[in-house]
Amino acid sequence: MKTFVYLGVRCNAKNENTNMTTGKNLNKNLETFLRHIDAIKDTLPMTMLLIQPYNKKANDDFMKFLKESVEEIEDDNGKKRLLVKADESKKFETLERNASTSSLANKIIPESLFVSLISQYDAFLTRLLRAIYEIKPDVLNGSERNLTFSQLVEMETIENAREFIIDKEIDTVLRRSHSEQFDYLEKLIGIKLRENLPIWQTFIEITERRNLLVHCDGVVSNQYVKNCQEHNCQIEKTEVGDRLGVEPKYFSIAYKCLYEIATKLTHTIWRKLLISDLKEADRELNDVCFHLINTNSFDLADILLDFGCHQKRHFNDSLKNVFIVNGSLSKYLQDRKDEAKQILDKKDWSASSDDFKLAYAVLTDDYEKAYKIMSKIGDKGEVDKSDYKQWPLFNKIRTEEKFKETFKFIFKEEYSVMETPMRPLQELITKEIKKNKELKEKTFKKVESAKELKEKESTTPKTGLPQVGVKRKSRVRASK
């Protein structure tokens, strides 16, 4: 920035400031989206974990009542029925409703949070479009939005008219299908966004399933099948009339898909439209990947680090090297050490700075060399005291006694573990496991499959329990 001012190139300096602002807006939008879907992802198991005791008690109470207060009879058609005394019918209805309601929560909560994931993506896309219009205001010149003279007079300024046009344009885009939205984006910025994007079919399927859940209670329609087949989604076993739910594994797939799509979309557009802002783009993408490694989200980290490594342009070799090292680190922490070394050995590190040489030594388990490089870097080099305590690069070597001795030699103090606060989800799970060890392997109940739901159509609604009648003198009344 100072260089531009010194040379007196004020116009270029202004453009640089504009690029920095718009680049930050792109990053802020992505960060907001990722935090929101992280919150939704954590909310699901926390909620399901908390409702389990209620669900169990409601069903246990109902089953106990059925066992103690109900008798089984056979009607004239040979069909078995369960009868309850008239004076206990109110109790039966209350217990049945409690069991039904708690069982429904296992279906409704995952589906509602899944729909929320897609809603967050739509909000992300709205903000992304605004950022693009800010970076390239000329793209609105081709807009077909029309304003009457009276509307222009009411708006008073061109800026107000521009905002009106933007709102109308975004509203039109959001009304299109998610694949048509990508068509629009590709035309808008002049780049193919779906090349080398294997997650595309998953993206289409989850957005189509969202439409089913919102409009058809999850029942498969011809439109769902048609749209999924158009994009080669794997739905061979799905037929019209089936009901699709949201099981934990599927929810996780949807979360990861949206995380990947939004990150790749943001950084592809950022690098395409703001070439002079590559430094920040590289840094922010590396930060996203670093967070994923820190949270043991290695599958997403692998995908996005590979995406980062294969960008056509990087700000400099140093920032590109960070992608390479973190790509290797992700494999290393998964105990896939051969793959980690293969990633590193694609580059010659002999001319690199000491921090990269240290990373190479650690990731190839050459600890003796690592200690020597640590000593060479010293207490005022590229790697500082907190880095040794926090970086996941040192997760394994930190357990070695010689690492602690080398740390003490460099910084003249004993090595101490830096405590990292637990995430609320992990705190809750740990607390609940202490109370109920059966939860260790199961934090929430799977949603019933469509097949199971069909098999239960002849039983008491939502509970899977036998049909129950009420004994009222000599009459038999089926339950509602």
Disulfide bonds with the S-S distance in Angstrom:
none
